[in-house]
Amino acid sequence: MNDFEGKIVGVFFGGKSPEHDISIITGLLVVEELTKMGIRCEPVYITTDGSWCLGHELRGRDFMQSVHSRDLYALQRWSLDTRHRSPRLIFTRRPNFFSRREQKVIDIVFPAFHGAYGEDGAFQGLCEVLGVPYVGSSIEGCSMAMNKALTKESFVSNHIPTTAFVSFSTRDWEHERKDVLSTIQATLTYPLFIKPVHAGSSIGITRVKNAEELTDAIDLAFSFDTQVIAENGIAAVRDLTCCVRELADGSLQASEVQESRFEGSDFFSYEEKYLKGGGAQLGNARQQIIIPADISKEVAGQVKNYSIRVFKRLGLSGIGRVDFLLNPETSELFANEVNPMPGTLYQHLWKETGVDSPTLLGNLLSAAMTKYTQTRKKNTYFQSSLLQDLKGSKMAK
């Protein structure tokens, strides 16, 4: 018997995000692991156009592998019923000539999204409004962590070293292009990186070697986002990663430090992360990832310390990942980016840290329930006489 006997976990994945396919991989992994643990779960897939699908077919890897071309209409006849006040999600299936009205109930939400509309606080907001417990960070934590500019500003304000950067919006680029380019040239040095502020998985990122490449790189980043960040690159950089998880008692544990090595690319690209050799980020390309990283104990300790500090300062919950850049020539360490829902939960790194998947998932679910219990203690209504006096107020006509 597990601690969630009788509870149904809804695993949500897919979504309207460039990281849609990566989310499918994470979602299927979570469904498979929860099932092995004896926890009842319900997969909920959101298509690239925002349609919601439920059904046992979504558990199949073969089905999901060709999901873009399949007819999902039969799985889309479910509607989220908002009439219920209980802390659960209830999906209702519309009846037709061949079937009766059906219901599916979800007690705990597990968002396995990556990127926009799922990892950025948007979906978490829906859970908050409906009053259902959910795994992972809150609206604020997700939105902060998924905004590279705000994240780096948080690094600076909390005295955590990071590379120099400049951020700007679509409006800035359209109306003040010369000023934007001038600021980048005056603040940063080549080579530099241009990134969409909210995108992940290295999508839309360009390593810019000179001024001639700058405009095209910015235009590419804006095709994925309405905000862009430019930041200094590091010569002969070493790419380090550390995960943090929240334990049942609220304490935090940092994972071992992972080093990701990439060849034939200017940076740790989408291809290096997910395609080449089975994907370093998926834990398959073992020749590309070193755990624990080949660094000194002092640097490893610093990475772990910074990771926990970042987790706390951004108000993250459940799990998170912090990426760092190490300059091997100067031994300078720079916090780079934060991920509030690491792809595949970075189970390969946790495994090397001595934490198996059942333990990891069990802690995530426990942390979700603890956070939910704490949230329920907040007052959501303030009683006053304001409405009784409405007739005589200035608003009355």
N, C-alpha and C positions, 0 to 999 in steps of 0.2 A: 504493500500500500504506500502511495506517495502522499506528500503534504497537500496535494491539490486534488484529492479524491472527490469526484463529483463535479469538479470545475471543468469548464470547456474553454480552451485557449484558442482564440481566433488569430491566426497568423496572416497578416496582411502584407502583400508584396506586389511588385509591378509598378504601376503608377505613371503619371505624366512627367517623366524625367528622362534626360539622356542616359541616366544610369539604370534604366528600366530592366535591362537584361541581367545586370549584376544583382539587382534586387530579387529576381526570380531564383537565382542560384542560392542566395541567402535564405529566402523563404522556404524553398524545398528542403534545404538542410535542416532548418528549424523544425519543420513538420516531421521529417524523418526521425530526428533525435527525440522529439517529444513523444512520438509514437512508441519508440523503443523503451522510453521511460514509463510507459503505461499511462501517460497523460492524454486525455481526449483532446483533440484539436480539430479545428475547422479551417481549411485554407480559404482565403478570400483574395482573389486576384483582381487587380485593377488594370484595365487595358491602357494602351498609350493614348486613347482618346477619352479616358475617364470612366468607362463603363465598369460596373462592379459585377463580378462573377463568383458564384459559389457552386460547389459540386465535388464529388469524390474524384472526378477525372483530373482535378487540379493537383492531385498527389503524384501523378505519373510524370516521370522525367521525359518519357517519349512524347507525351501529350504536350507538355510545356515547351519542348524543344522546337515544335512546329506551330506554336500557338499563334504566331503572327498571321498565318495563312488559314487557320481553322475557323470554322463557323462556330462562334461562341454564343449564338443567340439563345440556345437552350439553357445556358448557365447564367443568363442575364435577367431572368424573370424574377429576381429577388429584389425586394425593396426594404430599406432600413425603416423600421417602424418607430417613430419618435413619440408615440402616444404613451408608452410605458414609462413609469417613474422609477422602476427598479434599477439598481446599478448594473445593468446588463445591456448588451446590444441584442436586439431581436430583429431578425430578418424574416420577412414574410414572402412566400412565393405565390404569385397570382395563379389561381386555378385556370385550367382550360378544359377542353372536352375530355381529355384523357387523364387528367390528374386533379387531385383535390388541393385545397389550400393547405400549405405547409409552413412550418416555422423552424428556424434554426436559432439557437440561443448561444451567446458568447459571454462568458463571465470575465475573462481577462483578455485584453488586446495585446498582441505582440506585433508592433510595427517593424517589419523587416524591409522597410523602404530605404533607398539611397537617393539623395538629391532632393530636388524640389517636390513640394506637395506631399512630403512624407517624412523626411529627415530634418526639415527646416522649421518645424513647429506648427505647420499648417494642419496636419493630421492630428497632432497632439491637442490642438485647440478644439477639434471636433470631439475628441474623447473627453476633454474637460467640460465642454458644454453638455454632453450627454451623461456625464457623471459616472464614467466607467473606468476601472483601473487599467493602466497600460504600462508596458515595459519601457524602460529607457528614460531619457531626460524630458524635462518639462518644456513648455512652449519657449520660455526664455532661454533655457540652456541650449535647446536645439537651434533656435534662431541665431544666437550669438556664435555658437560653434560653426555653423554653416556659412557665416559671413566672414570671409577671410580678412576683410578690412577691420571689422570690429574686433575680431580675434587678436589681430596684431596690435591694435590699440590697447587691448586688455593686457597683452604681454608687456607693452611699454609701461603702462600705469602700475603694473605689479612687479616691475624691475626684473622681468624675465627677458633675457637677450633675444633679439630677433633681427632680421635683416632690414635695412632701410626700405621704405615703400612709399608709393603714391597711389591713392585711389580716386576714382572719378566716375561719373554717371553718364548715361546716354545723352542727357541734356548738356552736360559739360562738353562732351565730345562733339555734339552737333553745333553748339553755339560759341564755344570757347576753345576750339581745337588748337589754335596756336599757343594759347596759354597753357593748355594741358601738356603739349609737347615740350614747351619751354621748361615747365616745372620738372618733368621727367628728366630732361637733359641736365638740369642744374642740380637735381637731388641724387640721381642714381648714376651708376657707371655700367658700361658694357663688359661682359654680357649680362643681360637682365632678363627677367621672366615677365610675361604678360599672361594674366589669368582671369577667367570669369570669377567674380567674387563668390558666387553661390554654388558653382559646379564642383564636382569631385571626380575621382578616378582619372585625373590628369586630362580630362576632356576639355578641349578648347585652349590648352596651354601651349605657348610658343616660347622657345629660348631665342632671344633676339641678340644678334651679335653686333649690329651697327644700326645707325639711324635710318638707313634705307629700308630695313626690314620692319621698322617700328609700326608704321601705319597699318600695314596689312595684318600684323599680329593683333593689333587692337581691334580692327574690324572683325577678325575671326572670333575673338573673345566676346565681342558684343553680339554675335550671332547666337550665343548661348545664354546671355544674361543682360541685364540693364545696368550693371555695375561691373567695373573692371579694376584690377589692381596691378600695378607694376612694382616689381621688387628686385633688389640686387641679387645677382647670382653669386655663388661661391666657387672659387677655383678648386678643381680636383676634389669636389665635394664627396662626402660619405653620407649616405642616407640611413638614418636611424629611426626606429619606431618603438614605442612603448605603449602597452595597453593598461588601463586601470579598470578594476571592477569593484563594485560595492558589495560587501558581504552582508549577511543576514542581520548582523548587529550594527550596521551602519558604518563600520570601518572600511578603509580602502586598501586594496592590494595592487601593487604595480607588478606587471609581468616582467619576464626577462627582457632584455633589450635585443631587438632584431636589427640586423644590418641587411639592406637590400642592395645588391650589386647589379648593375646593368651595363650592357655592352652594345656598341653600335647605335647608340642613341644619345642625344644631348641631355636627356633627363629621364627620370623614371616614368616612362610613357604608359598609356593605356595598353599598348601591345605587350610591353614588358610585364605589366602588372597582371594581365588576364589571359593573354593569348600565347606568347612565346614560351615553349617548354611546358605548357600546361598552366602557366600563370603563377608568378611569384606571390601575388596577393592571395591566391587561393591555396597557397602552401604546397603547390605541386612542383614548382621549379626549384628543387632543393639546391641545385648548384648556384642559384641566384640569391638565396637567403641564408644567412648565418645566424644561428641561435645557440648560445648567446653571442652577441656581436664581439668581434675581435678588437676590443677596446679596453682601456685600463679600468680598474675597479673604481677609480675616482670619477671617470667620465660616466660610467654606467650608473653609479650612485647619483650623479648629478642629473642624468636623464630621468631616473625614476622619481627623484625629488621634485623636479620641475613638472613632471607629468601629473603627480598628485596635486601639486599646487594649482596647475591649470584646471584640473577636474573640479577642484573646490571653487576657484575664482569664477569659473563660468557657470557654476551651479548645475553641473551635470549629475546624472543619476544612473544607476544600473551598470553602464559600461561606457567606455570611451577610448579613443586612441589619439595619441599625440605624436606627430612626426617632427623630427629634428634634422638639422644639417650640421655636419661636423667638418670644420676646415682642418685637414690632417697636418697642414704645414704650421698652423698657429695653435692648434688644439682648441680653437674657439668653437663654442656650441651655440646654435641658434634654434629656438623654437620656430617651427614653420607653420603647421596647420593642425587643426583638431577635427576629429570625426566622431560624432555622437552615436553612430551605429556602424561599427566597423564591418566591412564585407565579410560574410561567413562567420561573423563574430570573432574573427581572427583566432578560430579554435586551434589552428596549428601552433600559434605562439603560446596559447594557454596550455596546450598539451605539453610543450617543452618546459613550461613553468611548473608543471605538476598538477594542473587543474584539468580534469576530464570534462567532456561535454555535459553529462548529467549534472555534475556539480555546478558548472557555469550557468546552465539554463535554470537549474533550481534556484540559484542565488538571484538571478534576474527576475524570476517570478516572485520570489519572496520580497525583494526590494520594491517591486511594483506594488505589492499589497501594503507594505509598510508606508510607502509614499502616499497611497490612496487613503489609508487610515488617518495619516497626519493631515491631509488635505481636507478630509471630512470634518475636522475639528474647527475649521474656519467658519466664521459667521458669513452667511451669504445674503442676509437680509437685515436691514436696519429699520426698526419700527419708529415711525414718527407721525406727527399730526399733519404733515404737509398736504396730503391729499384731501383731508377733511377741510382744510382752509382754502382749497383750490378755487372755490366759487368766488371768494372775495379777493383773490390775487390779481396781479396785473395781467395774468394770462387770460382771465375770464373776459368774454366779449359781451 
